[in-house]
Amino acid sequence: MNKNILIVDDDSDMVELICLILEEEGYNTWTLTSGEVIEQTMQTFKPDLVLMDVMLADLDGRELCKKLKESADTNHIPVILISGSHELNLGNEGAGAPDGFIHKPFDISTLVEKVGNRFAA
């Protein structure tokens, strides 16, 4: 069974790149360029993993991650944050913390490995 990955990033080129990479690896992808409808999308698409940019145009990916992790409906879904800033205080500990982080620019192999590790038995 293929795994579903929700990609949330306001950079359409980045979204397209990540989709191409992950679809080639056999994953099903769904994309959002805004975090505003993430909860509704998660109910419809039912992702097994969320890849989300930290710096979205409309919302902060860290806050969205925290919201997803605090909800009983979505707290079991791994969230990996992606950012070009290595200086961000990502809040990688405690309640609401992401399950991983990928720095931009990233190697294709790093993306594939980090996503694959989320599904390793």
matplotlib code that plots the C-alpha trace (Angstrom):
import matplotlib.pyplot as plt

x = [0.0, 1.3, 1.8, 0.1, 2.3, 0.8, 3.3, 2.6, 4.8, 4.0, 6.9, 5.4, 8.8, 9.7, 6.3, 6.8, 10.3, 9.3, 6.3, 8.4, 11.0, 8.4, 6.1, 9.1, 9.7, 6.1, 4.4, 1.1, 1.3, -1.2, -0.1, -1.2, 0.3, -1.3, -1.9, -5.4, -7.2, -4.8, -7.2, -9.9, -7.4, -6.1, -9.6, -10.1, -6.6, -5.7, -1.9, 0.6, 3.1, 3.2, 6.1, 5.7, 7.7, 8.3, 7.9, 4.5, 3.1, 0.0, 1.0, 3.9, 4.6, 5.8, 2.4, 0.5, 2.7, 1.9, -1.8, -1.7, 0.2, -2.3, -5.3, -6.4, -7.4, -3.9, -1.3, -0.3, 0.7, 4.4, 5.3, 8.7, 9.4, 11.4, 13.3, 16.0, 16.9, 19.3, 18.9, 15.3, 14.3, 12.3, 10.9, 12.1, 11.3, 8.2, 4.5, 3.8, 7.4, 7.9, 9.1, 11.9, 13.6, 15.1, 17.2, 16.9, 18.6, 18.5, 20.0, 17.4, 18.8, 18.3, 14.7, 14.1, 15.9, 14.1, 10.7, 11.5, 12.7, 9.2, 7.8, 10.5, 9.1]
y = [0.0, 3.4, 6.0, 9.4, 12.5, 16.0, 18.8, 22.3, 25.0, 28.4, 28.0, 26.3, 25.3, 23.6, 21.8, 20.5, 19.3, 17.5, 15.9, 14.6, 13.1, 11.4, 10.2, 8.6, 6.8, 5.5, 7.8, 9.5, 13.3, 16.1, 19.7, 22.9, 26.3, 27.7, 26.3, 27.7, 24.5, 22.0, 20.4, 19.9, 18.5, 16.1, 14.7, 14.2, 13.1, 11.2, 11.7, 9.3, 12.1, 15.9, 17.8, 21.5, 24.6, 26.7, 30.1, 30.0, 33.2, 33.1, 31.1, 29.8, 26.2, 25.7, 26.9, 24.6, 21.7, 22.4, 22.6, 19.3, 17.6, 18.9, 17.5, 14.0, 13.6, 14.3, 13.9, 10.5, 11.8, 12.6, 16.1, 17.0, 20.8, 22.2, 25.5, 27.5, 29.2, 27.3, 30.0, 29.4, 28.4, 25.4, 24.2, 20.7, 19.5, 19.0, 19.0, 20.1, 19.5, 18.2, 14.7, 15.8, 18.7, 19.1, 22.1, 23.8, 23.3, 19.6, 16.6, 14.4, 11.4, 13.3, 13.9, 10.3, 9.0, 11.2, 10.4, 6.6, 6.5, 7.7, 4.5, 2.0, -0.8]
z = [0.0, -1.0, 1.7, 1.5, 2.0, 2.4, 1.2, 2.5, 1.0, -0.6, -3.1, -6.1, -7.5, -4.2, -4.1, -7.7, -6.9, -3.7, -5.5, -8.4, -6.0, -3.7, -6.5, -8.2, -4.9, -5.0, -2.6, -3.2, -2.7, -2.1, -2.0, -0.3, -0.9, 2.2, 5.7, 6.0, 4.9, 6.3, 8.8, 6.1, 3.7, 6.3, 6.8, 3.0, 2.0, 5.2, 5.0, 6.6, 6.8, 6.5, 5.0, 5.8, 5.2, 8.4, 6.6, 4.9, 3.5, 5.7, 8.7, 10.7, 10.0, 13.6, 14.9, 12.4, 13.5, 17.2, 16.4, 14.6, 17.4, 20.0, 18.2, 19.0, 15.3, 13.9, 16.7, 15.5, 12.0, 11.7, 10.7, 9.2, 8.9, 6.1, 6.2, 4.5, 7.7, 9.9, 12.6, 13.5, 17.0, 15.8, 19.1, 18.5, 22.0, 24.1, 23.2, 19.6, 18.4, 14.8, 14.2, 12.0, 10.2, 6.7, 5.8, 2.4, 0.1, 0.6, -1.2, -2.8, -0.9, 2.4, 1.6, 0.5, 3.6, 6.1, 4.6, 4.4, 8.0, 9.1, 7.5, 8.6, 10.6]

ax = plt.figure().add_subplot(projection="3d")
ax.plot(x, y, z, "-o")
ax.set_aspect("equal")
plt.show()
